[in-house]
């Protein structure tokens, strides 16, 4: 059992670079993950598939966290999915 078993995480910029690594590390520790991205969906969708192969739940959502309505939508995605 991982340290984050039963937890959910929202990772901004989760499709590439450091964000991608954070998403995968959280999933490895047992968290379900919302992968937030700003423009290209393909990298985020790849991360979602990698997380699902680990046996965790994952969802990708486009949004800019600097825009209140979009940030709320990102959090609502976590609530709805996990």
LOLO-504867 format. One line per field, with one value per residue: residue in three letters; y negated, x, z of N, C-alpha, C, O in turn. Coordinates in steps of 0.001 Angstrom, whole numbers, padded with zeros to 6 digits. Atoms other than C-alpha are relative to their C-alpha. Example, Ala and Ser with C-alpha at 12.3 -4.5 7.8 and 13.67 -1.06 7.14 Angstrom:
LOLO-504867
rest: c(ALA | SER)
n.v: c(001190 | 001190)
n.u: c(000890 | -000820)
n.w: c(000000 | -000060)
ca.v: c(004500 | 001060)
ca.u: c(012300 | 013670)
ca.w: c(007800 | 007140)
c.v: c(-001200 | -001090)
c.u: c(000900 | -000770)
c.w: c(000000 | 000730)
o.v: c(-001181 | -002198)
o.u: c(001936 | -000261)
o.w: c(000665 | 000899)
***
This chain:
LOLO-504867
rest: c(UNK | UNK | UNK | UNK | UNK | UNK | UNK | UNK | UNK | UNK | UNK | UNK | UNK | UNK | UNK | UNK | UNK | UNK | UNK | UNK | UNK | UNK | UNK | UNK | UNK | UNK | UNK | UNK | UNK | UNK | UNK | UNK | UNK | UNK | UNK | UNK | UNK | UNK | UNK | UNK | UNK | UNK | UNK | UNK | UNK | UNK | UNK | UNK | UNK | UNK | UNK | UNK | UNK | UNK | UNK | UNK | UNK | UNK | UNK | UNK | UNK | UNK | UNK | UNK | UNK | UNK | UNK | UNK | UNK | UNK | UNK | UNK | UNK | UNK | UNK | UNK | UNK | UNK | UNK | UNK | UNK | UNK)
n.v: c(001186 | 001222 | 001066 | 000838 | -000861 | 000611 | 001454 | 000497 | 001114 | 000795 | 000451 | 000933 | -000275 | -001409 | -000774 | -000012 | 000459 | -000255 | -000335 | -001408 | -000781 | 000102 | -000824 | -001411 | -000277 | -000058 | -001242 | -001099 | -000019 | -000387 | 001060 | 000207 | 001261 | 000845 | 000533 | 001264 | 000475 | 001303 | 000089 | -001268 | -001056 | -001311 | -000393 | -000243 | -001262 | -001059 | -000138 | -000652 | -001429 | -000571 | -000088 | -001064 | -001271 | -000230 | -000391 | 001182 | 000783 | 001240 | 000770 | 001180 | 001155 | 001220 | 001191 | 000947 | 000193 | 001429 | 000423 | -000608 | -000969 | -001181 | -000671 | -000682 | -001150 | -000998 | -000608 | -000746 | -001255 | -000906 | -000383 | -000855 | -001254 | -000728)
n.u: c(000845 | -000782 | 000257 | 001122 | 001150 | 001274 | -000075 | 000074 | -000904 | 000156 | -001337 | 000017 | -001120 | -000279 | -000238 | -001397 | -001065 | 000070 | 001381 | 000196 | -000681 | 000766 | 001201 | -000374 | -000438 | 001196 | 000712 | -000809 | 000238 | 001381 | 000989 | 000675 | -000589 | 000519 | -001117 | 000402 | -000870 | 000400 | 000207 | 000033 | 000584 | -000612 | -000892 | 000791 | 000712 | -001000 | -000237 | 001199 | -000083 | -001071 | 000513 | 001005 | -000727 | -000491 | 001144 | 000571 | 000916 | -000603 | 000792 | -000686 | 000891 | -000645 | 000397 | -000991 | 000288 | 000057 | 001377 | 000768 | 000993 | -000716 | -000561 | 001120 | 000332 | -001041 | 000278 | 001254 | -000353 | -000500 | 001146 | 000890 | -000644 | -000602)
n.w: c(000000 | 000106 | -000977 | 000435 | 000257 | -000370 | 000196 | 001375 | 000251 | 001214 | 000385 | 001127 | 000895 | -000233 | 001201 | 000452 | -000890 | -001431 | -000320 | 000371 | -001023 | -001238 | 000186 | -000073 | -001368 | -000837 | 000312 | -000542 | -001446 | -000257 | 000219 | 001271 | 000449 | 001066 | 000773 | 000607 | 001077 | 000509 | 001443 | 000743 | -000824 | 000200 | -001091 | -001208 | 000186 | -000166 | -001439 | -000541 | 000318 | -000815 | -001366 | -000020 | 000053 | -001361 | -000811 | -000639 | 000817 | 000498 | 000951 | 000542 | 000158 | 000478 | -000732 | -000487 | -001416 | -000288 | 000275 | -001089 | 000485 | 000487 | -001172 | -000648 | 000847 | -000232 | -001301 | 000129 | 000674 | -001044 | -000835 | 000795 | 000372 | -001108)
ca.v: c(000000 | -003404 | -006483 | -008164 | -005253 | -006572 | -010115 | -012190 | -014663 | -017466 | -018175 | -021279 | -020882 | -017143 | -016115 | -016869 | -017425 | -017711 | -017607 | -014260 | -012885 | -014132 | -012502 | -009163 | -009393 | -010162 | -007228 | -004930 | -005881 | -005032 | -008335 | -008841 | -011769 | -014598 | -015558 | -019231 | -020630 | -024002 | -023265 | -019864 | -016982 | -014066 | -014156 | -014370 | -011477 | -009401 | -010088 | -009108 | -005773 | -005174 | -005840 | -003524 | -000763 | -001182 | -000348 | -003892 | -006199 | -009197 | -011943 | -014686 | -018168 | -021249 | -024488 | -027523 | -027647 | -031446 | -031658 | -031057 | -029285 | -026953 | -026204 | -025339 | -023020 | -021232 | -020642 | -019563 | -016948 | -015470 | -015463 | -013878 | -011185 | -010261)
ca.u: c(000000 | 001361 | 001534 | -001208 | -003649 | -007218 | -006135 | -006701 | -004280 | -004660 | -001448 | -001218 | 000992 | 000689 | 001164 | 004849 | 008101 | 008116 | 004309 | 004282 | 006813 | 004744 | 001579 | 003330 | 004936 | 001579 | -000040 | 002826 | 002134 | -001572 | -003249 | -005853 | -004798 | -006374 | -003916 | -004413 | -003041 | -003150 | -002956 | -002074 | -004203 | -002168 | 000625 | -001956 | -003950 | -000762 | -000151 | -003750 | -003244 | 000036 | -001691 | -004584 | -002090 | -000816 | -004308 | -005223 | -007981 | -007035 | -008683 | -007323 | -008837 | -007867 | -007844 | -005938 | -005696 | -005327 | -008961 | -011310 | -014045 | -011521 | -009809 | -013195 | -013889 | -010581 | -011409 | -014947 | -013413 | -011584 | -014770 | -016821 | -014273 | -012884)
ca.w: c(000000 | -001016 | 001153 | -000916 | -001079 | -001077 | -001947 | -005080 | -006623 | -009152 | -011055 | -013226 | -016265 | -015772 | -019369 | -019746 | -017921 | -014152 | -014007 | -015800 | -013330 | -010403 | -011813 | -012174 | -008726 | -007095 | -008900 | -007891 | -004272 | -004699 | -005583 | -008279 | -010468 | -012446 | -015178 | -016034 | -019290 | -021020 | -024731 | -026223 | -024971 | -026358 | -023739 | -020934 | -022385 | -022523 | -018828 | -018030 | -019799 | -017936 | -014615 | -015468 | -016289 | -012707 | -011491 | -010482 | -011724 | -013846 | -015877 | -018143 | -018165 | -020122 | -018196 | -017038 | -013248 | -013417 | -014596 | -011666 | -013647 | -015273 | -011962 | -010465 | -013413 | -012816 | -009149 | -010049 | -012359 | -009358 | -007286 | -010077 | -010911 | -007523)
c.v: c(-001245 | -001030 | -000855 | 000804 | -000677 | -001507 | -000324 | -001202 | -000698 | -000555 | -000911 | 000253 | 001462 | 000829 | 000149 | -000407 | 000414 | 000414 | 001455 | 000914 | -000004 | 000860 | 001474 | 000384 | 000088 | 001300 | 001206 | 000145 | 000242 | -001049 | 000146 | -001423 | -000681 | -000651 | -001244 | -000400 | -001292 | -000009 | 001359 | 001134 | 001335 | 000392 | 000316 | 001325 | 001191 | 000248 | 000698 | 001506 | 000699 | 000212 | 001134 | 001373 | 000349 | 000439 | -001139 | -000644 | -001273 | -000660 | -001187 | -001113 | -001219 | -001168 | -000819 | -000302 | -001471 | -000577 | 000746 | 001074 | 001286 | 000783 | 000773 | 001249 | 001133 | 000734 | 000820 | 001332 | 001024 | 000506 | 001001 | 001375 | 000836 | -000138)
c.u: c(000887 | -000403 | -001196 | -001250 | -001282 | -000041 | -000156 | 000927 | -000385 | 001380 | -000126 | 001247 | 000400 | 000333 | 001452 | 000940 | -000174 | -001417 | -000321 | 000627 | -000747 | -001260 | 000329 | 000457 | -001195 | -000756 | 000747 | -000215 | -001470 | -001061 | -000678 | 000344 | -000820 | 001211 | -000498 | 001007 | -000566 | -000286 | -000138 | -000486 | 000743 | 000976 | -000765 | -000742 | 000948 | 000283 | -001191 | 000064 | 001074 | -000471 | -001017 | 000662 | 000610 | -001135 | -000665 | -001000 | 000717 | -000947 | 000836 | -001023 | 000813 | -000491 | 001179 | -000330 | -000034 | -001390 | -000905 | -000972 | 000667 | 000623 | -001091 | -000404 | 001009 | -000261 | -001279 | 000236 | 000511 | -001156 | -000890 | 000599 | 000501 | -000794)
c.w: c(000000 | 001038 | -000356 | -000339 | 000499 | -000162 | -001482 | -000119 | -001293 | -000318 | -001221 | -000839 | 000051 | -001221 | -000404 | 001125 | 001448 | 000406 | -000296 | 001050 | 001323 | -000085 | 000200 | 001404 | 000947 | -000229 | 000568 | 001501 | 000350 | -000230 | -001359 | -000429 | -001095 | -000656 | -000727 | -001069 | -000564 | -001494 | -000679 | 000889 | -000091 | 001115 | 001290 | -000098 | 000131 | 001479 | 000659 | -000250 | 000835 | 001435 | 000110 | -000051 | 001357 | 000928 | 000743 | -000947 | -000441 | -000985 | -000457 | -000178 | -000431 | 000831 | 000462 | 001458 | 000403 | -000267 | 000973 | -000484 | -000495 | 001155 | 000738 | -000776 | 000213 | 001320 | -000054 | -000710 | 001016 | 000857 | -000744 | -000264 | 001166 | 001274)
o.v: c(-001358 | -000920 | -001531 | 000292 | -001154 | -002135 | 000536 | -001966 | -000057 | -001240 | -000478 | 000557 | 001799 | 002003 | 001073 | -000985 | 001553 | 001307 | 002123 | 001887 | 001019 | 001564 | 002179 | 001486 | 000970 | 001941 | 002130 | 001252 | 000232 | -000775 | 000646 | -002300 | -000050 | -001334 | -001143 | -000238 | -001581 | -000778 | 001697 | 001385 | 002123 | 001515 | 001262 | 002063 | 002250 | 001395 | 001558 | 002294 | 001830 | 001231 | 001890 | 002320 | 001512 | 000766 | -000909 | -000345 | -001797 | 000010 | -001749 | -000866 | -001556 | -001267 | -000315 | -000879 | -001791 | -001718 | 001974 | 002164 | 002380 | 002014 | 001891 | 002269 | 002305 | 001962 | 001889 | 002320 | 002203 | 001696 | 002004 | 002371 | 002055 | 000421)
o.u: c(001820 | -001451 | -001747 | -002163 | -001347 | -001041 | 000023 | 001100 | -000820 | 001986 | -000550 | 002317 | 001575 | 000680 | 001812 | 000526 | -000529 | -001590 | -000999 | 000012 | -000816 | -001593 | -000372 | 000164 | -001245 | -001199 | 000125 | -000164 | -001838 | -002241 | -000085 | 000498 | -001224 | 002000 | -001237 | 002214 | -001752 | -001133 | -001228 | 000072 | 000691 | 000889 | -000417 | -000823 | 000555 | 000415 | -001010 | -000215 | 000877 | -000166 | -001003 | 000168 | 000919 | -000904 | -001464 | -001006 | 001578 | -001742 | 001610 | -002155 | 001837 | -001679 | 002291 | -001380 | -000482 | -001672 | -000989 | -001006 | 000142 | 000620 | -000860 | -000748 | 000632 | -000199 | -001354 | -000437 | 000165 | -001229 | -001316 | -000124 | 000625 | -000413)
o.w: c(000795 | 001674 | 000513 | -000987 | 001632 | 000184 | -002345 | 000831 | -002250 | 000507 | -002292 | -000313 | -000095 | -001089 | -001134 | 002130 | 001752 | 001236 | 000484 | 001487 | 002003 | 000868 | 000925 | 001869 | 001804 | 000724 | 001093 | 002037 | 001524 | -000012 | -002315 | 000421 | -002071 | -000002 | -001706 | -000890 | -000410 | -001949 | -001142 | 001958 | 000854 | 001613 | 001997 | 000883 | 000621 | 001907 | 001520 | 000653 | 001281 | 002053 | 001082 | 000561 | 001617 | 002092 | 001651 | -002141 | 000266 | -001644 | 000318 | -000594 | 000165 | 001137 | 000623 | 001739 | 001504 | 000099 | 000940 | 000088 | -000288 | 001145 | 001198 | -000180 | 000237 | 001376 | 000550 | -000417 | 000941 | 001162 | -000171 | -000287 | 001050 | 002302)
***
